[in-house]
Amino acid sequence: MKDIKRIVLTGGPCAGKTTALVRVINHFSSLGYKVFTIPEVPTMFTQAGMNYLTKNQDFFYEGEKATLEIQLALEDKFIKMAEACTEPVVIVCDRGAMDISAYMKPEMWEQITKDVGTSTTELRDQRYDAVLHLVSAADGAEKFYTTSNNASRNEAADEQGLAIARMLDKKVIEAWTGHSHLRVINNHEDFEKKMQRVVKEISNVLGLPQPIEEERKYIVEVTGELPYAIESEIIQTYLVADPGCEVRLRRRNWQGKIVNVHTTKKTLPTREELVTERQVSNSLYESLLQQADPYRQTIQKQRKSFIWKGQFFELDTYQKPIDNLMILETKGIAKHEDVKFPPFIRVIKDITGDMKYYNYNIALRG
């Protein structure tokens, strides 16, 4: 069967999705891909007369249920079309099914998915190959925030509107949290870098080698209370692998939900890196543990993920094999771009590029 990748491009209001879609079409079409882009269904519905702000709960319920049904039907039809293509295909969804859940109470979402014959687990974890979340300009790039490019947008470009946009941005991230290939695309000082990151992440999903880039890392301590953050427990085990290849098995647990991911990183002679990821079941996870590298210990750490001034951070507090080491890692901040450190973080040491602090080496038995 043809390997057709289905990718969600999502984000908060005024995040750059429209520009990103054009860039994706142009870039991957030039590489010989047939690029299908599935339009944003709520926008279609709004233009057709749906009012998502209605106080009529029966009307709202039927509208949201229909939104999900049309979303899934469109995606399924494009998969059928893609299977008939002779060239390689990538399908990019302008928002995906889980975006719908961010705009209603959990109880209503649960009822809608039940009525449609699906579930959160199926829609979030199994339906899409990757989810790219573009951070709203309302968070860290406020001067670029506008509502003029989307007539159906309800958030005003004032302080109250910006606060609503930031809140929606975080709700959408939370809705997709748990997907094995969720990537948050920062706001950058240069909007072009944001677009380049989108292309790079999709290239990774398609198995196209990418230049090796080091994320910036810092040993830190927390001096104040973190803002809204997604907390999870991570258990990371390295498996026996061929030279020049790193194989990692990661189990992530948050709010009682477990996701297991098998990752392979291979360094090519061209100084490029090929990364492949796949989600694995609990039974396969247990089986793969039999291949654990005997020279490396299992890493256990607590992770807090958050956005600050449009930049995405992961704060890891290690518990095993070392205790109370705290490492802050930036995600997708360009090499010469300033890091907007939060006031509740004190940087002790910049360890970017210091191989001693790579997880692969932290796991080494002494």
C-alpha positions in Angstrom: 0.0 0.0 0.0 1.2 3.5 -0.8 2.8 5.4 2.1 0.9 8.6 2.2 1.8 11.0 4.9 -1.0 13.1 6.5 0.1 16.2 8.3 -1.8 18.7 10.4 -0.9 22.4 10.2 -2.5 24.1 13.2 -2.0 26.9 15.7 -3.5 29.8 17.4 -5.1 32.8 15.7 -2.8 34.7 13.3 0.0 32.1 13.4 1.0 32.2 9.7 -0.8 29.0 8.6 -2.0 30.6 5.3 1.6 31.6 4.3 3.0 28.3 5.5 0.5 26.4 3.3 1.6 28.3 0.2 5.3 27.7 1.1 4.7 24.0 1.6 2.9 23.6 -1.8 5.6 25.4 -3.7 8.5 23.6 -2.0 7.3 20.1 -2.1 5.8 20.4 -5.6 9.2 21.4 -6.8 10.6 18.1 -5.4 8.1 16.1 -7.3 5.4 15.6 -4.7 1.7 15.9 -5.3 0.6 18.2 -2.4 -3.1 18.0 -1.4 -4.2 20.7 1.1 -7.5 20.2 2.9 -9.2 23.5 3.8 -10.2 24.6 7.2 -13.7 23.2 7.7 -14.9 25.7 10.4 -14.1 28.6 8.1 -16.1 26.9 5.3 -19.0 26.4 7.8 -18.9 30.0 9.0 -19.0 31.3 5.5 -22.0 29.1 4.8 -23.9 30.4 7.8 -22.8 28.4 10.9 -22.5 30.6 14.1 -20.0 29.0 16.5 -20.8 31.7 19.0 -24.5 30.9 19.2 -26.1 30.4 22.6 -28.4 27.8 21.1 -26.6 24.6 22.4 -28.6 22.2 20.2 -27.6 24.2 17.1 -24.0 24.4 18.4 -23.9 20.7 19.0 -25.2 19.8 15.5 -22.8 22.3 13.9 -19.8 20.9 15.7 -20.8 17.3 15.0 -21.2 18.2 11.3 -17.9 20.0 11.3 -16.1 16.8 12.6 -18.0 14.6 10.1 -17.1 16.7 7.1 -13.5 17.0 8.3 -13.1 13.2 8.4 -14.9 12.7 5.2 -12.8 15.2 3.3 -9.6 13.6 4.6 -10.8 10.1 3.7 -11.7 11.2 0.2 -8.3 12.8 -0.4 -6.6 9.6 0.8 -8.5 7.7 -1.9 -7.4 10.3 -4.5 -3.8 10.1 -3.3 -3.8 6.4 -3.7 -4.6 6.8 -7.3 -1.6 9.2 -7.9 1.5 7.9 -9.6 3.8 10.5 -7.9 4.6 10.6 -4.2 1.9 12.4 -2.2 1.7 14.5 1.0 -1.6 15.6 2.5 -1.6 18.8 4.6 -4.7 19.5 6.6 -5.4 23.2 7.5 -6.3 22.2 11.1 -7.3 18.6 12.0 -10.0 16.8 13.9 -8.6 17.6 17.4 -8.7 21.3 16.8 -12.5 21.1 17.1 -12.3 19.9 20.7 -10.5 23.0 21.8 -13.6 25.1 21.4 -16.0 23.1 23.6 -16.3 21.4 27.0 -14.7 17.9 27.2 -18.1 16.3 27.9 -19.6 17.6 24.7 -16.5 16.5 22.7 -16.8 13.0 24.2 -20.5 12.8 23.2 -19.8 14.1 19.6 -17.0 11.6 19.0 -19.2 8.8 20.3 -22.0 9.8 18.0 -19.6 10.0 15.1 -18.2 6.6 15.9 -14.7 7.6 16.8 -12.6 8.6 19.9 -10.0 11.1 21.0 -7.3 8.3 21.0 -8.1 7.4 17.4 -8.3 11.0 16.2 -5.2 12.3 18.0 -2.8 9.4 18.2 -3.6 7.3 15.1 -5.0 9.4 12.3 -2.1 11.8 11.4 1.6 11.3 10.9 2.6 14.7 12.3 1.1 17.8 13.9 2.8 21.1 13.5 1.5 23.9 15.8 2.4 27.4 14.8 2.4 29.7 17.8 0.0 32.7 17.5 1.5 36.1 16.8 -0.4 37.2 19.9 2.3 35.5 22.0 5.6 37.2 21.5 5.0 38.8 18.1 2.1 41.1 19.0 3.0 43.9 16.5 2.3 41.4 13.7 -1.1 40.3 15.1 -4.0 41.1 12.8 -7.5 39.9 12.2 -7.7 41.4 8.7 -6.6 38.3 6.9 -9.5 36.1 8.2 -13.0 37.5 8.1 -14.3 34.7 10.3 -11.9 35.4 13.2 -13.5 36.6 16.4 -10.5 37.8 18.4 -10.0 41.6 18.3 -6.5 43.0 18.0 -6.6 44.7 21.4 -5.3 43.5 24.8 -8.4 41.5 25.5 -8.3 39.9 22.1 -4.6 39.1 22.4 -5.3 37.4 25.7 -8.1 35.3 24.1 -5.8 34.4 21.2 -3.1 33.2 23.6 -5.6 31.1 25.6 -6.9 29.5 22.3 -3.3 28.8 21.3 -2.6 26.9 24.5 -5.9 25.1 24.3 -5.1 23.8 20.8 -1.6 22.6 21.9 -3.3 20.8 24.9 -5.8 19.2 22.5 -3.0 17.6 20.5 -0.7 16.8 23.4 0.0 13.1 23.3 0.6 12.9 19.6 4.0 11.2 19.0 5.1 13.8 16.5 3.7 17.1 17.8 6.1 20.0 17.0 5.6 23.5 18.2 6.9 26.2 15.7 8.1 29.3 17.5 7.6 32.9 16.6 10.9 34.2 15.4 12.5 37.6 15.0 12.4 36.8 11.3 9.1 35.3 10.0 11.0 33.6 7.3 12.7 31.4 9.8 9.3 30.3 11.1 8.4 29.2 7.5 11.7 27.4 7.1 11.0 25.4 10.2 7.7 24.2 8.9 9.3 23.0 5.7 12.1 21.3 7.7 9.7 19.4 10.0 7.6 18.2 7.0 10.8 17.1 5.3 11.7 15.0 8.4 8.3 13.3 8.3 8.8 12.5 4.6 12.2 10.9 5.4 14.3 13.5 3.6 17.7 14.0 5.3 18.2 17.4 7.0 21.3 19.3 8.2 22.2 18.5 11.7 21.1 21.3 14.1 21.8 21.5 17.8 19.0 22.7 20.0 20.2 25.2 22.6 20.5 23.8 26.1 21.1 25.4 29.5 21.5 24.1 33.1 19.1 26.2 35.0 17.2 26.6 38.3 13.6 27.7 38.7 13.2 30.8 40.8 9.5 31.4 40.5 6.2 29.8 39.4 5.9 28.5 35.9 3.0 29.7 33.8 0.6 27.4 32.1 2.7 24.3 31.4 2.1 20.7 30.2 3.7 18.3 32.7 4.7 14.7 31.8 6.9 11.9 33.1 9.4 10.5 30.6 11.2 7.1 30.7 13.9 6.8 28.0 15.7 3.6 27.1 18.5 3.3 24.5 18.5 0.1 22.4 21.4 -1.8 20.9 22.2 -0.2 17.5 24.6 -0.2 14.6 27.6 2.2 14.6 26.6 5.8 13.6 23.0 5.0 14.6 21.1 5.9 17.8 17.9 4.0 18.7 15.7 5.4 21.5 12.6 4.0 23.1 10.6 6.6 25.0 7.5 6.3 27.2 5.7 9.5 28.0 3.0 9.6 30.7 0.8 12.6 31.3 -2.6 12.8 33.0 -2.6 9.0 33.1 -2.2 8.7 29.3 0.8 6.8 27.9 2.4 7.2 24.5 5.4 5.1 23.4 7.7 6.2 20.6 10.5 4.4 18.9 13.1 6.8 17.3 16.1 6.1 15.1 18.7 8.7 14.3 21.3 8.0 11.6 24.1 10.4 10.8 25.0 10.4 7.1 28.4 11.0 5.6 27.1 14.3 4.2 26.7 15.7 7.8 23.0 15.3 7.5 20.7 13.4 9.9 17.9 11.0 9.0 15.3 10.7 11.8 12.5 8.2 11.8 9.8 7.9 14.4 6.9 5.5 15.0 4.5 5.1 17.8 4.4 1.6 19.3 1.9 -0.3 21.4 2.5 -1.2 25.1 3.1 -4.8 24.2 5.7 -4.0 21.6 7.3 -1.5 24.0 7.8 -4.2 26.5 9.2 -6.5 23.9 11.6 -3.9 22.6 13.0 -3.4 26.1 14.7 -6.7 25.7 17.0 -5.0 23.2 18.1 -2.4 25.8 21.8 -1.3 25.5 23.6 -3.0 28.4 26.1 -0.1 28.6 23.4 2.5 29.2 21.0 3.1 32.1 17.4 4.1 31.7 16.7 7.9 32.0 13.8 9.1 34.0 12.8 12.7 34.1 9.9 15.1 34.6 9.2 17.5 31.7 7.4 20.8 31.7 6.6 22.2 28.3 5.6 25.9 27.9 5.5 28.9 25.6 7.1 32.2 26.7 7.1 35.3 24.5 6.4 33.2 21.4 9.2 30.7 22.0 8.7 27.1 23.0 10.7 25.5 25.9 11.1 22.1 27.5 12.3 22.0 31.1 13.5 18.6 32.1 14.2 17.7 35.8 16.2 14.5 35.9 15.6 11.8 38.5 17.6 8.9 37.1 20.5 8.1 36.6 21.3 11.5 38.0 19.2 13.4 40.5 17.9 17.0 40.3 19.7 18.1 37.2 17.5 20.7 35.5 18.0 21.3 31.7 16.1 23.9 29.7 16.0 23.3 26.0 14.8 25.6 23.3 12.9 24.2 20.4 13.5 25.6 17.0 15.2 28.9 17.9 17.7 29.9 15.2 21.4 29.9 16.0 21.8 33.7 16.0 18.4 34.5 17.5 18.2 35.8 21.1 16.5 33.4 23.6 13.8 35.1 25.6 14.5 33.6 29.0 11.5 33.8 31.3 12.0 35.8 34.6 11.3 32.6 36.6 14.4 30.8 35.1 18.0 31.5 36.2 20.6 30.2 33.7 23.6 28.6 35.4 25.5 27.3 32.4 25.1 27.2 28.6 25.7 23.6 27.6 24.8 23.8 23.9 26.9 21.3 22.0 28.4 19.9 25.2 28.2 16.2 24.5 28.5 15.4 28.2 24.9 16.5 28.6 23.4 14.6 25.7 20.8 12.1 26.9 22.7 9.4 25.1 25.8 10.1 27.2 24.0 10.9 30.4 22.7 7.3 30.2 26.2 5.8 30.0 27.0 3.5 32.9 30.0 4.8 35.0 
